[in-house]
């Protein structure tokens, strides 16, 4: 199967024409998933119990070592791929070769947003049918679902695919800056990319994502004594506060564009007028043109200053591109809904303001689907959880998708 621009409609038509499994074909996959569930939960706990925030080389490599060992047991060819920009930790690329024609890329990430020591404060636990812990849904669950799916395929002796590759990324939470070339290369080498971010609340998957970027604002002022001669200073913090308020208005609710300041730094002594301050804003947009508009308006807006003789600089750095909904994604989503229907379940479709590696795969014009891991909620907070009972249905969904995408159309 080759999915260039000319093949897009043929790909969609083939997906939509594939018949559902018979009941007797469903049972072996479900039985295998149920059998592997207890060990999968233990593996999940093992991963969540390791602090692996982006940049924590020790933690990320510890997670990677555990995953790599399991993948080698399954017969994978495992490569450790360093990040391009010397960011901490090695990416894991595990490859399985079969006898079919389809090439499928599975992706998950090993890093979290949480600082070292978070696991000690909030260890893995299951309570009320939900699993809790740092990165339990985003994205340690994705690693578990990807690896366990490969175990199911091995148990069923299914090899009707040309290649199945599992990529475990080390720095997705900071824009995959050190892994972007690797992700794009692998996506181009495969026919389809299935990203294992958390399933959406309401038992859904993700068919579009906003793009992301960061605004960095820096203000230079002049220091002076805060009590004896404040009038001689130029308060960088006050000017930064002014800039934060007016730059926040670059958001456009009607277009789905958000600008949220999340990090602010300035001053280090309470009796000194600060001469430097900086802030970072998270920017999200549904369409790429909005980043152009924000960048243009950014330069004009900062000229309006509150405090004279301060120097203001602002830059926009783009991280993940937009993952737009298209015919290929719609066809994959329809396939996923049909497969989920074999379990008597309904799979909801939706989009996300959160950016992810799926945007990079979609950005090289490859069919891409996201949100295929367990159902989760509240990522990036101490309230993050994943629904334990969603494990088996999601294992069935991913296993069946690999089976259908791997065989010859």
C-alpha positions in Angstrom: 0.0 0.0 0.0 1.3 3.4 -0.9 -0.5 6.5 0.4 0.6 9.4 -1.7 -1.7 12.3 -2.6 -3.1 10.4 -5.6 -3.8 7.4 -3.5 -5.7 9.2 -0.7 -9.2 8.5 -2.1 -8.4 4.9 -2.8 -7.1 4.4 0.7 -10.3 5.9 2.2 -12.5 3.7 -0.1 -10.6 0.6 0.9 -11.0 1.3 4.6 -14.7 2.0 4.3 -15.3 -1.3 2.3 -13.6 -3.7 4.8 -16.2 -6.0 6.4 -16.6 -6.5 10.2 -15.2 -9.5 12.0 -17.5 -12.4 12.8 -18.1 -13.2 16.4 -15.8 -16.2 16.4 -13.0 -14.0 15.2 -13.6 -11.4 18.0 -13.2 -13.8 20.9 -9.6 -14.8 20.6 -8.5 -11.2 20.6 -10.6 -10.4 23.7 -9.5 -13.5 25.5 -5.8 -12.6 24.9 -6.4 -9.0 26.1 -8.1 -10.2 29.3 -5.3 -12.8 29.9 -2.6 -10.1 29.5 -4.4 -7.4 31.6 -3.0 -8.3 35.0 0.6 -8.2 33.8 -0.2 -5.1 31.8 -1.3 -3.3 35.0 1.9 -4.4 36.8 3.9 -3.1 33.9 1.9 0.2 34.0 2.6 0.6 37.7 6.3 -0.1 37.0 6.4 2.7 34.5 4.4 5.3 36.4 6.7 4.6 39.5 9.6 6.1 37.6 9.9 9.9 37.5 10.5 10.7 33.8 9.9 14.4 33.3 11.2 15.8 30.0 15.0 16.3 30.4 15.4 13.7 33.1 17.8 11.4 31.3 18.1 9.0 34.2 14.3 8.5 34.5 13.5 8.4 30.8 16.3 5.9 30.1 15.0 3.8 33.0 11.6 3.7 31.4 13.1 3.0 28.0 15.3 0.1 29.4 12.2 -1.6 30.8 10.3 -1.2 27.6 13.2 -2.3 25.4 13.7 -5.5 27.4 10.0 -6.4 26.9 10.2 -5.6 23.2 13.3 -7.7 22.7 11.5 -10.7 24.4 8.8 -10.3 21.7 11.4 -10.6 19.0 11.6 -6.9 18.0 14.7 -5.3 16.5 15.3 -2.5 19.0 17.3 0.7 18.3 18.2 3.5 20.7 18.1 6.8 18.9 19.6 9.9 20.6 17.9 13.2 20.4 19.1 15.6 17.8 19.7 18.5 20.1 21.3 16.5 23.0 18.1 16.6 25.0 18.0 14.0 27.7 17.3 10.3 27.0 17.2 8.0 24.0 14.2 7.3 21.8 13.2 3.7 21.4 12.4 2.4 17.9 11.2 -1.3 17.9 10.5 -3.0 14.6 8.7 -6.1 13.8 8.8 -7.7 10.3 5.9 -9.8 9.0 4.7 -11.4 5.8 2.0 -8.9 4.7 2.1 -5.5 2.9 1.0 -2.8 5.3 3.4 -0.7 7.3 2.1 0.7 10.5 3.8 3.1 12.9 2.6 3.1 16.6 3.7 6.1 18.7 3.8 6.9 22.4 6.0 9.0 24.6 7.9 8.2 27.8 8.3 11.7 29.2 5.9 13.5 31.5 5.4 17.1 32.6 6.1 16.3 36.2 9.3 17.2 38.2 11.5 14.7 39.9 10.0 13.6 43.2 6.4 13.6 42.0 6.1 9.8 42.2 7.1 9.9 45.8 4.3 12.3 46.5 1.7 10.6 44.3 2.5 7.0 43.8 0.5 4.8 41.4 -2.8 3.7 42.8 -6.1 2.3 41.6 -9.2 3.7 43.3 -12.8 3.5 42.1 -11.8 2.0 38.8 -9.4 4.7 38.0 -5.6 4.6 38.0 -3.7 7.7 39.3 -0.1 8.8 39.3 2.2 11.2 37.4 1.8 10.6 33.7 -0.5 7.6 34.3 -2.6 8.6 31.2 -0.3 11.0 29.4 1.4 8.9 28.3 2.5 5.8 30.3 -0.8 4.2 29.4 0.1 4.7 25.8 3.3 2.8 26.2 1.4 0.0 28.0 -1.3 -0.2 25.2 1.3 -0.3 22.4 3.5 -3.0 23.9 0.6 -5.1 25.1 -1.0 -5.0 21.6 2.3 -6.4 20.2 2.0 -9.2 22.8 -1.5 -10.0 21.6 -0.3 -10.1 18.0 2.5 -12.5 19.0 0.1 -14.7 21.0 -2.2 -14.9 18.0 0.8 -15.5 15.7 -0.5 -12.7 13.5 2.2 -11.6 11.0 0.1 -10.4 8.1 1.9 -7.0 7.9 5.1 -5.9 6.2 6.2 -3.9 9.2 5.0 -2.7 12.6 7.1 -0.1 14.4 6.7 1.2 17.9 8.3 4.5 18.6 8.7 5.7 22.2 9.6 9.3 22.2 11.5 11.1 25.0 10.5 14.8 24.7 6.9 15.1 23.4 5.9 17.3 26.3 8.3 20.1 25.1 7.5 19.9 21.4 9.6 16.9 20.3 12.3 19.3 19.2 15.0 16.6 19.5 12.8 13.9 17.9 11.0 15.7 15.1 13.2 14.5 12.3 13.0 10.9 13.5 9.2 11.0 13.7 8.8 12.6 10.3 11.2 10.0 8.8 9.4 7.1 10.3 6.0 8.4 9.3 7.1 8.7 5.7 8.4 5.1 5.8 5.1 3.8 7.0 1.6 3.8 5.5 -0.3 4.8 8.6 0.5 6.3 12.0 -1.5 5.5 15.1 -0.7 7.7 18.0 -1.3 6.3 21.5 -2.3 9.4 23.4 -5.1 9.0 25.9 -8.6 8.3 24.8 -11.1 11.1 25.2 -13.7 11.3 27.9 -16.9 9.8 26.7 -14.9 7.0 25.1 -13.6 8.9 22.1 -10.6 9.3 19.9 -8.9 12.4 18.4 -9.4 13.3 14.8 -7.9 16.8 14.8 -5.5 18.8 17.0 -4.6 22.4 17.4 -1.1 23.5 16.5 1.1 25.0 19.3 3.7 27.6 19.9 5.3 29.7 22.6 5.6 33.5 23.0 8.7 34.6 24.9 8.5 38.2 26.3 11.6 39.9 27.7 11.7 43.3 29.3 14.9 45.3 30.2 14.5 48.2 32.6 16.8 50.0 35.1 17.5 49.0 38.7 17.3 51.4 41.6 16.6 51.5 45.3 12.9 50.7 45.8 12.5 52.9 48.8 15.1 55.7 48.5 14.9 56.4 44.7 12.3 54.4 42.9 11.8 57.2 40.4 15.3 56.6 39.1 14.4 53.0 38.1 12.5 51.6 35.2 10.4 48.7 36.6 10.7 45.7 34.2 8.1 43.7 36.2 5.5 46.5 35.9 6.2 46.8 32.2 6.0 43.0 31.8 2.6 43.0 33.6 1.3 45.5 31.1 2.6 43.4 28.2 1.1 40.2 29.5 -2.3 41.9 29.8 -2.3 43.4 26.3 -0.7 40.4 24.6 -3.3 38.1 26.1 -5.8 39.9 23.9 -4.1 38.4 20.8 -6.3 35.4 21.5 -9.4 35.0 19.3 -12.2 32.9 20.8 -14.2 32.9 17.5 -11.3 31.2 15.7 -10.3 28.9 18.5 -7.0 30.7 19.1 -5.7 30.8 22.7 -2.9 32.8 24.3 -2.2 31.9 27.9 0.7 33.2 29.9 2.0 30.4 32.1 5.5 31.3 33.3 6.5 34.7 34.7 9.9 35.7 36.2 11.1 39.0 37.5 13.0 40.5 40.4 15.1 38.8 43.1 15.2 41.3 45.9 12.2 43.0 47.5 14.0 46.4 47.9 15.3 46.7 44.4 13.4 48.0 41.3 13.8 45.0 38.9 15.8 45.7 35.8 14.7 42.4 34.0 11.6 40.3 33.7 10.4 37.6 31.3 7.3 35.6 30.6 6.2 32.6 28.5 2.8 32.2 26.9 1.3 29.0 25.4 -0.3 29.6 22.0 -2.8 27.2 20.3 -4.6 27.6 17.0 -6.9 25.5 14.8 -5.5 26.9 11.5 -1.9 27.7 10.7 -2.7 31.2 9.4 -3.5 32.2 13.0 0.1 31.8 14.0 1.1 34.2 11.2 -1.5 36.7 12.5 -0.3 36.4 16.1 3.3 36.8 15.1 2.5 39.9 13.0 0.3 41.5 15.8 2.9 40.6 18.4 5.5 42.9 16.9 3.0 45.8 16.7 1.5 45.3 20.2 4.7 45.5 22.2 5.4 49.0 20.9 2.6 50.2 23.3 4.6 50.5 26.5 3.5 51.5 30.0 6.9 52.6 31.2 9.2 54.7 29.1 12.8 53.8 28.6 12.2 50.1 28.9 13.2 47.7 26.2 10.6 45.0 25.2 11.3 42.0 23.0 8.8 39.3 22.1 9.2 36.3 19.8 6.9 33.5 18.7 8.4 30.0 18.4 6.2 27.4 16.7 6.3 23.9 18.0 3.7 21.4 16.8 1.9 22.1 13.5 -1.9 21.8 13.2 -3.4 18.3 12.7 -6.4 19.1 10.5 -9.3 16.8 10.0 -9.2 15.3 6.4 -10.6 12.5 4.3 -7.8 10.1 5.4 -8.4 10.7 9.1 -12.2 10.4 8.6 -11.7 7.0 6.9 -9.5 5.8 9.7 -12.0 7.0 12.3 -14.8 5.2 10.5 -12.8 2.0 10.5 -12.1 2.5 14.3 -15.8 3.1 14.9 -16.7 -0.1 13.0 -14.2 -2.1 14.9 -15.3 -0.8 18.3 -18.9 -1.6 17.2 -17.8 -5.3 17.1 -17.8 -5.1 20.9 -21.2 -3.4 21.0 -19.5 -0.1 21.9 -19.8 3.4 20.3 -16.6 5.3 19.7 -17.0 9.1 19.9 -15.0 11.4 17.6 -13.6 14.8 18.7 -10.7 17.2 18.6 -8.2 18.6 21.1 -6.5 21.8 22.0 -3.5 19.7 23.1 -0.8 19.2 20.5 1.0 15.9 20.0 3.3 13.9 17.8 0.4 12.9 15.6 0.6 16.4 14.1 4.1 15.7 12.9 3.0 12.5 11.2 0.0 14.2 9.6 2.3 17.0 8.6 4.1 14.8 6.1 0.8 13.9 4.6 0.4 10.4 6.1 -2.9 9.0 7.3 -2.9 9.5 11.1 -5.3 8.8 14.0 -4.8 9.7 17.6 -6.3 9.1 21.1 -6.1 5.3 20.8 -4.9 4.6 24.3 -7.0 4.1 27.5 -9.7 6.7 28.4 -8.1 9.4 30.6 -8.7 12.9 31.9 -7.0 15.8 33.7 -3.6 15.5 32.1 -0.8 17.7 33.3 -2.4 18.0 36.8 -2.3 16.1 40.1 -5.8 14.9 39.3 -4.8 13.0 36.2 -6.3 9.5 35.8 -7.0 6.7 33.4 -10.0 4.3 33.4 -8.8 0.8 34.1 -11.7 -1.0 32.5 -11.0 0.8 29.2 -7.8 -1.2 28.8 -9.3 -4.4 27.2 -11.6 -2.6 24.7 -8.8 -0.3 23.7 -6.4 -3.2 23.3 -9.0 -4.9 21.0 -9.4 -1.7 19.0 -5.7 -1.2 18.4 -5.0 -4.9 17.7 -7.8 -5.0 15.1 -6.6 -1.8 13.4 -3.1 -3.2 13.1 -4.6 -6.4 11.6 -6.7 -4.7 9.0 -4.1 -2.1 8.1 -1.4 -4.7 7.9 -3.0 -7.1 5.4 -3.0 -6.6 1.7 -6.1 -4.6 0.5 
